[in-house]
Amino acid sequence: MIPSFAHCEKQQTLNDTNNLKWKNRVLLIQQKQGDSQTLILLKTAKQQIDERHMIWIVTHESGTTSNYPHNISTKLTNQITKEHFTNKNICAVLIGKDGHVKARYKNLDLTKIFALIDTMPMRQREMRK
């Protein structure tokens, strides 16, 4: 049987992080100019990211990069920058499955981010399963 994706074609482009609510934790990252390590770090941590049901979205001067399997809309990219990165000292924002901001980070430290996620009640339940 060949799956049909025609019915969900319009939903493939992510226009709002609320579309991920209750399914994924979201890590928003503002990549600094000349930073080549962020994407390497995220791709190296793929297993830990997947275990925690995380979608990461990296905004940078040439657009957006993400592990979301489809496109990220320009509208969402602009919204992320406007809502979360007006303070230039902040480089990452963690949003929980409930859609609320859990933490803001001046430096991208996945070990700290994973540790915080692992203390969250929903994650505790996931680990017990």
C-alpha positions in Angstrom: 0.0 0.0 0.0 1.4 3.4 -1.0 0.7 6.1 1.6 -1.1 9.2 0.4 0.2 12.5 1.6 -1.9 14.7 -0.6 -4.4 15.5 2.1 -1.7 16.9 4.4 0.3 18.9 1.9 -0.8 22.2 3.3 0.2 21.2 6.8 3.8 20.3 5.9 5.1 23.8 6.1 5.4 24.8 9.8 3.8 28.2 10.3 3.5 28.2 14.1 5.3 26.4 16.9 1.9 25.8 18.5 1.4 23.1 15.8 4.0 21.1 17.7 2.3 21.5 21.0 1.9 18.3 23.1 4.0 16.4 20.5 7.4 18.0 20.6 9.7 20.2 22.7 11.1 23.0 20.6 14.6 24.4 20.8 14.9 27.8 19.1 18.5 28.9 18.3 19.8 32.2 17.0 23.0 31.3 15.2 25.7 33.9 15.4 27.5 35.0 12.3 30.5 32.8 11.5 29.3 30.1 13.9 29.9 26.7 12.2 29.6 24.6 15.3 25.9 24.8 16.1 24.6 22.5 13.4 27.5 20.0 14.0 26.6 19.9 17.7 22.9 19.4 17.0 23.5 16.7 14.4 26.0 14.9 16.7 23.3 14.9 19.5 20.6 13.5 17.2 19.9 10.4 19.3 19.5 12.4 22.6 17.4 15.0 20.7 15.1 12.3 19.2 14.7 10.6 22.6 13.4 13.8 24.0 11.0 14.5 21.1 12.8 17.7 20.2 12.4 19.9 17.1 15.3 22.4 16.8 15.0 25.5 14.6 18.2 27.5 13.9 17.7 30.9 12.5 20.7 32.5 10.8 21.4 35.3 8.3 20.6 33.1 5.3 17.4 31.7 6.6 16.4 28.7 8.8 17.8 25.2 9.3 15.8 22.6 11.3 15.4 18.9 12.0 11.6 19.4 11.3 11.0 17.1 8.3 9.3 19.8 6.2 9.7 23.6 5.5 9.7 26.3 8.1 7.7 29.3 6.9 9.3 32.8 6.6 6.5 34.0 8.7 7.5 31.7 11.5 11.2 32.6 11.2 10.4 36.3 11.5 8.1 35.5 14.5 10.8 33.6 16.3 13.3 36.4 15.8 10.8 39.1 16.9 9.4 37.2 19.9 12.5 35.4 21.3 15.7 37.0 20.1 15.3 40.8 20.6 17.8 40.4 23.4 21.0 39.8 21.6 22.5 38.0 24.6 20.0 35.2 24.2 21.1 32.5 21.8 18.6 29.6 22.6 15.1 29.2 23.9 13.6 26.0 25.1 9.8 25.6 24.7 8.1 22.6 26.4 5.5 20.3 25.0 2.9 22.5 26.7 3.9 25.4 24.5 5.5 27.5 27.3 9.0 28.9 27.4 11.0 26.8 29.9 14.4 28.5 29.7 16.4 31.0 27.8 20.2 30.5 27.3 23.1 32.8 26.6 25.1 29.8 25.4 24.1 26.7 23.7 24.8 23.9 26.2 22.9 20.7 25.2 24.0 18.9 28.4 22.3 21.6 30.5 19.2 21.6 28.2 18.9 17.8 28.3 19.3 17.9 32.1 16.5 20.4 32.5 14.2 18.4 30.1 14.9 15.2 32.0 13.5 16.9 35.2 10.2 17.8 33.6 7.2 15.7 34.6 6.2 14.7 31.1 9.8 13.6 30.4 9.9 11.6 33.6 6.8 9.8 32.4 8.3 9.2 29.0 11.4 7.7 30.6 9.3 5.3 32.8 7.6 3.9 29.7 
